[in-house]
Amino acid sequence: MCSCPSFTCGRSAQARSGRCRISRPTEHSRTSAALADTSHVRQVRSVVAAERTKWTAVLNELTLAHTNSQASFIFFNAGRPQTQLAGAMRTQGVDIGRTFPPYVDWARITIGVPEENRVVQQRLREILAANPG
């Protein structure tokens, strides 16, 4: 399921590498219709805000420095090169955002739907526990 703000493109997080790319006219029409539905937009914003709060709690639990995100992603100091974390996450079926030089130890993860977030949060805990920074 898509974790873009409209939840309408239907592409998996792994397939789109953390970004929603609308490429077909029908997807664009669905996205436009979803954004015009202000009730839906409010619901999605609420879900993203609640999930962002959960992500912040996880990062605090792991004592990882992070930005005070107001967006649909979290950005945190992984305590190791982002490429190392991304590789470990990829082996667990999770694709995270690219490196953002000069912040080579910081990682960006898009906030997905609750079910996806629980899985990614658990994978992050396991990877950091297995390979302390």
Buried (B, 14 or more C-beta within 10 A) or exposed (E): BBBBBBBBBEBEBEEBEBEBEBEEEEBEEBBEEBBEEEEBBEEBEEBBEEBBEBBBEBBEEBEBEBBEBEEBBBBBBBBBBBEBBBEBBEEEEBBBBEBEEEEEBBBBBBBBBEEBBBBBBEBBEEBBEEEEE
